[in-house]
Amino acid sequence: MSNEQLVSKVWNYAHVLRDQGISYGDYVEQITFLLFLKMDQERVELLGESSSIPPEWRWPELAGKDGDALELHYRHTLEELAKADGLIGTIFRKAQNKLSDPAKLKRVVSLIDKEGPWIGHSVDVKGEIYEGLLERNASEVKSGAGQYFTPRPVIEAIVKCVDPKIGETVCDPACGTGGFLLAAYDHMKGQSQDREKLRDLRHKSFKGYDIVDEVVRLCAMNLYLHGVGNGGSPVEQADTLAGDPGARFDVVIANPPFGKKSSYKVVGEDGAVTTERENYEREDFKFTTSNKQLNFLQHIMTIMEANGRAGVVLPDNVLFEANRAGEGIRKRLLEGFNFHTLLRLPTGIWYSPGVKANVLFFDKRPASKVAQTNELWVYDYRTNVHKTLKTKRLTSADLDDFVDCYGERQETERFRRFSYDELIDRDKLNLDIFWLKDDSLEDIDSLPEPDVLAQKIVENLEAALEHFRGVSDELAPQVS
């Protein structure tokens, strides 16, 4: 069976189960558990490696059972491995059997057993199968998985520009399913033939965090299938914003989750509803705010190594939010860091509607009384650019010009330089900078296709609604 046929076969069975009420998300999760068990056994039998899984919970015990006995054994296997340490514990943490029908479970077990040995397939093939399932899951709007999926062309462009080097440490503090970490690994692995350096690259160079257990599981398995992490887990479940982890990294690349300001609704005994804001009180945060994206930016500022580099996807509000925290954090970014490049991304490239985002590239600098940003280069790839997930998807070629401009630093129609003095004089330090004329505003012949136009209207309404929610949160009575 060819690689392409194998990919199609795994995908097709996901469709079969979907029609029987099993979501892509549940299917991917069960594939994760079963595929890990199968590959662990293959490492024992074919490579002579030792296993950290007790014999009674290994693949042969599971694959040899049928009917209710299979379902019961599988359930107990998940429960026991959830107690383990390291990579095993990360993957099986809070694991549950979502294939409670023994017939469906047996079919998935047989599918994985028959197509082995899986370690005989290249990491590219295993990764292609798994990432294909992750993207299918992300496209399910109701599952909410889309918030963890960054378009691959955006990831690739960021990694090319930040250019992590072998021997450097790379962190994604909101790692999702691991797209940034894997792209960095692919970028770095060809930089040396030294076995020791490559071993350290696979097992010591990467660190990821995510607050959602299920997502951490998917990320750990995604990295494992690509050859990153074996034994110890490079990712862990944690509320990134809760505190300073202490570790510092040479490169930080991330797409922190877009979303509402952090707050809870509290209903009092008298029925009155008040809002309790989730403000993170940290000594390393110079400003207290309930805006998650601004807090992620402050967190990234903290975890960067001296002279570290960052490429971070953040929504428009980070550039213009006109309160003390927003203005203060932007000023700190300009004065304490070299904030040298801003890429304005087009709308229509995200699974979540209404998102207007940018990539901020900045380098950490030693403390100084002199502003560390001399100039900010802005690349506008939003004005007069129309993208959709179905008919006009973003491609790597779309961002090639930006990558070239990033290296050459020559002004073009879309790439402009702004001096520190120009930036610091802007009202409330608003960095929501644009200069290109939007042709669709003046020329009816330049209007995009109806489906694109309709999507754009929806995105603008969603963005406006989110802005008003933020205003409502700011004005809501607080619980002391």
C-alpha positions as CSV (number, residue, x, y, z in Angstrom):
1,M,0.0,0.0,0.0
2,S,1.4,3.4,-1.0
3,N,1.8,6.2,1.5
4,E,-1.1,8.1,-0.1
5,Q,-3.4,5.1,0.1
6,L,-2.5,4.6,3.8
7,V,-3.4,8.3,4.5
8,S,-6.7,7.9,2.7
9,K,-7.5,4.7,4.5
10,V,-7.1,6.2,8.0
11,W,-9.0,9.3,6.9
12,N,-11.8,7.3,5.3
13,Y,-12.5,5.4,8.5
14,A,-12.7,8.7,10.4
15,H,-15.6,9.5,8.0
16,V,-17.2,6.1,8.7
17,L,-17.2,6.6,12.4
18,R,-18.3,10.2,12.0
19,D,-21.4,9.0,10.3
20,Q,-22.0,6.7,13.3
21,G,-21.8,9.5,15.8
22,I,-18.1,9.5,16.6
23,S,-16.6,13.0,16.2
24,Y,-13.2,13.6,14.5
25,G,-12.0,14.8,17.9
26,D,-12.9,11.5,19.6
27,Y,-11.5,9.5,16.7
28,V,-8.2,11.3,16.8
29,E,-7.9,10.9,20.5
30,Q,-8.5,7.1,20.4
31,I,-6.1,6.8,17.4
32,T,-3.5,8.5,19.6
33,F,-3.9,6.0,22.4
34,L,-3.9,2.9,20.2
35,L,-1.1,4.0,17.8
36,F,1.2,4.8,20.7
37,L,0.6,1.3,22.2
38,K,1.3,-0.3,18.8
39,M,4.5,1.7,18.2
40,D,5.7,1.0,21.7
41,Q,5.4,-2.7,21.1
42,E,7.2,-2.4,17.7
43,R,10.1,-0.7,19.4
44,V,10.4,-3.7,21.7
45,E,10.0,-6.4,19.0
46,L,11.9,-4.7,16.1
47,L,14.4,-2.4,17.7
48,G,15.1,-4.3,20.9
49,E,14.3,-1.3,23.1
50,S,12.8,-1.6,26.6
51,S,9.3,-0.5,27.3
52,S,8.0,1.6,30.2
53,I,4.6,0.1,29.8
54,P,3.9,-2.9,32.1
55,P,3.4,-6.1,30.1
56,E,-0.3,-6.5,31.0
57,W,-1.1,-3.2,29.4
58,R,0.9,-3.6,26.1
59,W,-0.5,-4.0,22.6
60,P,-0.5,-7.8,22.3
61,E,-2.8,-8.1,25.3
62,L,-5.2,-5.6,23.8
63,A,-5.1,-6.8,20.2
64,G,-5.8,-10.4,21.2
65,K,-9.1,-9.6,22.7
66,D,-12.6,-9.2,21.3
67,G,-16.1,-8.1,22.3
68,D,-16.8,-6.9,25.8
69,A,-13.4,-8.3,27.0
70,L,-11.7,-5.9,24.6
71,E,-13.7,-2.9,25.7
72,L,-13.1,-3.7,29.4
73,H,-9.3,-4.3,29.0
74,Y,-8.9,-1.1,26.9
75,R,-10.7,0.9,29.6
76,H,-8.4,-0.5,32.3
77,T,-5.4,0.1,30.1
78,L,-6.2,3.8,29.8
79,E,-6.9,4.1,33.5
80,E,-3.5,2.5,34.5
81,L,-1.4,4.4,31.9
82,A,-2.9,7.7,33.0
83,K,-1.0,7.2,36.3
84,A,2.4,6.9,34.6
85,D,5.2,9.6,34.4
86,G,6.9,11.2,31.4
87,L,5.6,11.0,27.9
88,I,3.2,8.1,28.7
89,G,1.5,10.0,31.5
90,T,1.2,13.1,29.3
91,I,-0.4,11.2,26.4
92,F,-2.8,9.1,28.6
93,R,-3.6,11.8,31.2
94,K,-7.4,11.7,31.9
95,A,-7.8,9.2,29.0
96,Q,-11.3,7.8,28.4
97,N,-12.7,5.3,26.0
98,K,-14.9,7.0,23.5
99,L,-15.3,3.8,21.4
100,S,-17.5,2.0,23.9
101,D,-19.1,-0.1,21.2
102,P,-16.7,-3.2,21.1
103,A,-17.3,-3.6,17.3
104,K,-16.1,-0.1,16.5
105,L,-13.2,-0.4,18.9
106,K,-12.1,-3.8,17.3
107,R,-12.2,-2.2,13.9
108,V,-9.9,0.6,14.8
109,V,-7.6,-1.9,16.6
110,S,-7.5,-4.1,13.6
111,L,-6.9,-1.2,11.3
112,I,-3.8,-0.1,13.2
113,D,-2.6,-3.7,13.7
114,K,-2.9,-4.6,10.0
115,E,-1.1,-1.5,8.7
116,G,2.0,-2.1,10.9
117,P,4.8,-1.9,11.4
118,W,4.3,1.8,11.9
119,I,7.9,2.5,12.8
120,G,8.7,1.3,9.2
121,H,6.9,4.4,7.8
122,S,8.9,7.6,7.6
123,V,8.1,10.3,10.2
124,D,6.8,12.3,7.3
125,V,4.2,9.7,6.5
126,K,3.1,9.2,10.2
127,G,3.1,12.9,10.7
128,E,1.0,13.5,7.5
129,I,-1.6,11.0,8.7
130,Y,-1.9,12.5,12.1
131,E,-1.7,16.1,11.2
132,G,-4.3,15.5,8.5
133,L,-6.7,14.2,11.2
134,L,-5.8,17.2,13.4
135,E,-6.7,19.6,10.6
136,R,-10.0,17.8,9.9
137,N,-10.8,18.1,13.6
138,A,-9.9,21.8,13.5
139,S,-12.3,22.4,10.7
140,E,-15.2,21.3,12.9
141,V,-16.4,24.7,14.2
142,K,-18.6,23.2,16.9
143,S,-15.6,21.2,18.4
144,G,-13.8,24.4,19.1
145,A,-10.5,22.9,17.9
146,G,-9.9,25.6,15.3
147,Q,-8.6,28.0,17.9
148,Y,-5.5,25.7,18.2
149,F,-4.8,25.5,14.5
150,T,-2.5,28.1,12.9
151,P,-2.3,28.1,9.1
152,R,0.8,26.3,8.1
153,P,2.0,29.1,5.7
154,V,2.0,31.5,8.6
155,I,4.0,29.1,10.8
156,E,6.5,28.5,8.1
157,A,7.0,32.2,7.4
158,I,7.5,33.0,11.1
159,V,10.1,30.2,11.5
160,K,12.0,31.2,8.4
161,C,12.3,34.8,9.7
162,V,13.1,34.0,13.3
163,D,15.6,31.3,12.0
164,P,16.2,29.1,15.1
165,K,19.6,27.5,15.1
166,I,20.6,24.0,16.3
167,G,21.8,24.3,19.9
168,E,19.2,27.0,20.7
169,T,16.1,26.3,22.9
170,V,12.6,26.9,21.4
171,C,9.4,27.5,23.4
172,D,5.8,27.8,22.5
173,P,3.8,28.9,25.6
174,A,0.5,28.2,23.9
175,C,1.5,25.2,21.8
176,G,-1.8,23.8,20.7
177,T,-1.1,20.7,18.6
178,G,2.6,21.6,18.1
179,G,2.7,23.2,14.7
180,F,5.3,25.8,15.7
181,L,7.6,23.4,17.5
182,L,7.5,20.9,14.6
183,A,8.2,23.6,12.0
184,A,11.2,24.8,14.1
185,Y,12.4,21.2,14.3
186,D,12.2,20.7,10.5
187,H,14.0,24.0,10.1
188,M,16.8,23.0,12.5
189,K,17.4,19.3,11.9
190,G,19.3,19.8,8.6
191,Q,21.8,22.3,10.2
192,S,24.1,19.6,11.5
193,Q,25.1,16.0,11.0
194,D,26.5,15.7,14.5
195,R,24.6,12.8,16.3
196,E,24.9,14.4,19.7
197,K,23.6,17.7,18.6
198,L,20.7,16.0,16.7
199,R,19.9,13.9,19.9
200,D,19.8,17.0,22.0
201,L,17.7,18.7,19.3
202,R,15.0,15.9,19.6
203,H,15.0,15.6,23.3
204,K,16.2,18.9,24.9
205,S,15.6,21.8,22.5
206,F,11.8,22.2,22.6
207,K,9.3,23.1,25.3
208,G,5.6,23.6,24.9
209,Y,2.7,24.4,27.3
210,D,-1.0,24.4,27.0
211,I,-3.9,24.7,29.5
212,V,-6.1,22.0,27.9
213,D,-5.3,18.4,28.7
214,E,-6.7,17.0,25.5
215,V,-4.6,19.4,23.4
216,V,-1.4,18.6,25.3
217,R,-2.1,14.9,24.5
218,L,-2.4,15.6,20.8
219,C,0.7,17.8,20.8
220,A,2.8,15.2,22.6
221,M,1.7,12.5,20.1
222,N,2.3,14.8,17.2
223,L,5.8,15.5,18.3
224,Y,6.4,11.8,19.1
225,L,5.3,10.7,15.6
226,H,7.8,13.2,14.1
227,G,10.6,11.9,16.2
228,V,10.6,14.6,18.9
229,G,10.5,13.4,22.5
230,N,10.7,9.8,23.6
231,G,10.6,9.0,27.3
232,G,10.3,12.5,28.7
233,S,7.6,14.8,27.4
234,P,8.6,18.1,25.7
235,V,5.1,19.5,26.5
236,E,3.1,19.8,29.7
237,Q,-0.3,21.0,30.8
238,A,-0.1,24.3,32.6
239,D,-1.8,27.7,32.9
240,T,1.0,29.5,31.2
241,L,-0.1,32.9,32.6
242,A,-0.3,31.7,36.2
243,G,3.4,32.4,37.0
244,D,7.0,32.7,35.8
245,P,8.2,29.2,35.0
246,G,11.8,30.3,35.6
247,A,13.1,28.8,32.4
248,R,14.4,31.1,29.7
249,F,14.5,30.4,25.9
250,D,16.5,31.6,22.9
251,V,13.5,31.5,20.6
252,V,9.8,32.0,21.4
253,I,7.2,31.4,18.6
254,A,3.5,31.2,19.4
255,N,-0.1,32.0,18.5
256,P,-1.7,32.5,21.9
257,P,-5.4,31.7,21.9
258,F,-7.7,34.5,20.7
259,G,-10.7,35.1,23.0
260,K,-12.5,37.2,25.4
261,K,-11.1,39.0,28.3
262,S,-10.6,36.7,31.3
263,S,-13.6,37.1,33.6
264,Y,-16.2,35.1,35.5
265,K,-19.9,35.8,36.1
266,V,-20.8,35.6,39.8
267,V,-24.4,35.3,41.0
268,G,-24.9,36.5,44.5
269,E,-27.4,35.2,47.1
270,D,-29.8,38.1,46.1
271,G,-29.6,37.0,42.4
272,A,-27.4,40.0,41.4
273,V,-24.9,39.2,38.7
274,T,-21.4,40.7,39.0
275,T,-18.2,40.1,37.1
276,E,-15.0,38.9,38.7
277,R,-12.0,39.6,36.5
278,E,-9.2,37.1,36.1
279,N,-6.2,39.4,36.6
280,Y,-2.8,37.8,36.8
281,E,-0.8,39.4,39.6
282,R,2.8,38.7,38.7
283,E,5.9,40.6,39.8
284,D,7.4,40.3,36.3
285,F,4.2,41.8,34.7
286,K,4.6,45.6,34.6
287,F,0.9,46.1,34.0
288,T,-2.2,44.4,35.4
289,T,-4.9,43.6,32.8
290,S,-7.6,41.1,32.1
291,N,-6.7,41.1,28.4
292,K,-5.3,37.6,27.7
293,Q,-3.3,38.6,24.7
294,L,-1.5,41.5,26.4
295,N,-0.8,39.1,29.3
296,F,0.7,36.5,26.9
297,L,2.9,39.3,25.4
298,Q,4.1,40.2,28.9
299,H,4.8,36.5,29.6
300,I,6.8,36.1,26.4
301,M,8.8,39.2,27.3
302,T,9.7,37.4,30.6
303,I,10.7,34.0,29.3
304,M,12.9,35.2,26.5
305,E,16.6,34.6,27.1
306,A,18.9,37.7,26.9
307,N,19.2,38.5,23.2
308,G,16.4,36.1,22.6
309,R,14.1,36.3,19.5
310,A,10.3,36.1,19.2
311,G,7.7,35.8,16.5
312,V,4.2,36.0,17.9
313,V,0.7,36.1,16.4
314,L,-1.5,38.6,18.2
315,P,-4.9,40.2,17.4
316,D,-5.3,43.9,16.3
317,N,-6.4,45.0,19.8
318,V,-2.9,44.5,21.1
319,L,-1.8,47.3,18.7
320,F,-4.4,49.9,19.6
321,E,-6.1,49.1,23.0
322,A,-6.3,52.5,24.5
323,N,-5.9,51.9,28.2
324,R,-3.0,52.2,30.6
325,A,-1.9,48.6,30.1
326,G,-2.2,48.6,26.3
327,E,-0.3,51.8,25.9
328,G,2.2,50.9,28.6
329,I,3.0,47.4,27.2
330,R,3.5,48.8,23.7
331,K,5.9,51.5,25.1
332,R,7.8,48.8,26.9
333,L,8.0,46.7,23.7
334,L,9.5,49.7,21.8
335,E,11.9,50.8,24.5
336,G,13.0,47.6,26.2
337,F,13.0,45.4,23.1
338,N,13.9,45.7,19.5
339,F,10.4,45.5,18.0
340,H,11.6,45.5,14.4
341,T,8.9,43.9,12.2
342,L,5.1,43.7,12.0
343,L,3.3,41.6,9.5
344,R,-0.4,42.4,9.0
345,L,-2.2,39.2,8.1
346,P,-5.3,39.0,5.9
347,T,-8.7,38.0,7.3
348,G,-10.4,34.8,6.2
349,I,-7.4,32.5,7.1
350,W,-8.7,31.3,10.5
351,Y,-11.3,28.7,11.5
352,S,-12.6,31.2,14.0
353,P,-14.5,34.0,12.2
354,G,-13.9,37.7,12.8
355,V,-10.1,37.4,13.5
356,K,-7.8,40.2,12.5
357,A,-4.3,39.3,13.5
358,N,-0.7,40.3,13.1
359,V,2.8,38.8,13.6
360,L,5.0,40.7,15.9
361,F,8.8,40.1,15.6
362,F,11.0,41.4,18.4
363,D,14.3,40.7,20.1
364,K,15.2,41.0,23.8
365,R,17.9,43.6,24.7
366,P,19.8,44.3,28.0
367,A,18.3,47.0,30.2
368,S,19.2,50.4,28.9
369,K,18.1,54.1,29.3
370,V,18.0,54.3,25.5
371,A,15.1,52.9,23.5
372,Q,16.1,49.6,21.8
373,T,13.8,50.0,18.8
374,N,15.3,52.3,16.2
375,E,12.7,51.5,13.5
376,L,9.7,49.3,12.9
377,W,9.1,47.8,9.5
378,V,5.4,47.1,8.7
379,Y,4.3,44.7,5.9
380,D,0.6,45.1,5.0
381,Y,-0.7,41.8,3.6
382,R,-4.2,42.7,4.5
383,T,-5.4,45.6,2.4
384,N,-6.9,44.4,-0.9
385,V,-6.1,40.8,0.0
386,H,-9.1,38.4,0.1
387,K,-8.7,34.9,1.5
388,T,-11.1,32.2,2.4
389,L,-10.7,28.7,3.8
390,K,-12.5,27.0,0.9
391,T,-11.8,28.8,-2.3
392,K,-8.8,31.1,-1.8
393,R,-6.7,29.5,0.9
394,L,-3.5,31.2,2.1
395,T,-0.4,29.5,0.6
396,S,3.3,29.6,1.4
397,A,3.9,31.4,-1.9
398,D,1.6,34.2,-0.7
399,L,4.1,35.1,2.1
400,D,7.3,34.6,0.0
401,D,7.5,38.4,-0.7
402,F,7.2,39.2,3.0
403,V,10.0,36.7,3.9
404,D,12.2,38.3,1.2
405,C,11.4,41.8,2.4
406,Y,12.2,40.7,6.0
407,G,15.7,39.9,5.0
408,E,16.4,42.8,2.5
409,R,14.8,45.7,4.4
410,Q,14.0,47.8,1.3
411,E,10.7,49.8,1.2
412,T,8.1,48.5,-1.3
413,E,4.4,49.3,-1.8
414,R,3.5,46.9,1.0
415,F,6.6,47.2,3.2
416,R,7.2,50.5,5.0
417,R,9.7,51.8,7.6
418,F,8.6,53.9,10.6
419,S,11.2,55.5,12.9
420,Y,11.0,55.3,16.7
421,D,10.2,59.0,16.8
422,E,7.3,58.6,14.5
423,L,5.9,55.7,16.5
424,I,6.3,57.3,20.0
425,D,4.4,60.4,18.8
426,R,1.3,58.5,17.7
427,D,-1.8,59.1,19.8
428,K,-1.9,56.6,22.7
429,L,1.0,54.8,21.0
430,N,-1.5,53.3,18.5
431,L,0.5,50.9,16.2
432,D,-2.5,50.0,14.1
433,I,-0.7,51.4,11.0
434,F,-1.9,51.3,7.5
435,W,-1.3,53.4,4.4
436,L,-2.6,51.5,1.3
437,K,-5.9,52.5,-0.2
438,D,-8.6,49.9,0.1
439,D,-9.8,49.7,-3.6
440,S,-13.1,48.1,-2.7
441,L,-14.1,51.3,-0.8
442,E,-14.0,53.4,-4.0
443,D,-14.2,51.1,-7.0
444,I,-17.3,48.9,-7.2
445,D,-15.5,46.8,-9.9
446,S,-12.9,45.9,-7.3
447,L,-15.3,44.3,-4.9
448,P,-14.5,40.7,-4.0
449,E,-16.7,37.7,-4.9
450,P,-20.1,37.6,-3.0
451,D,-19.0,34.8,-0.7
452,V,-15.8,36.6,0.2
453,L,-17.7,39.9,0.8
454,A,-20.3,38.1,2.9
455,Q,-17.6,36.5,5.0
456,K,-15.9,39.9,5.4
457,I,-19.1,41.4,6.7
458,V,-19.5,38.6,9.2
459,E,-15.9,39.0,10.3
460,N,-16.3,42.7,10.9
461,L,-19.5,42.2,12.9
462,E,-17.8,39.5,15.0
463,A,-14.9,41.8,15.6
464,A,-17.2,44.7,16.6
465,L,-19.1,42.4,18.9
466,E,-15.9,41.3,20.6
467,H,-14.9,44.9,21.1
468,F,-18.2,45.8,22.7
469,R,-17.9,42.7,25.0
470,G,-14.5,44.1,26.1
471,V,-16.1,47.5,26.8
472,S,-18.9,45.8,28.8
473,D,-16.3,43.8,30.8
474,E,-14.4,47.1,31.6
475,L,-17.6,48.8,32.8
476,A,-19.0,45.8,34.7
477,P,-19.1,46.1,38.6
478,Q,-16.2,44.2,40.1
479,V,-16.1,41.7,43.0
480,S,-13.6,42.9,45.6
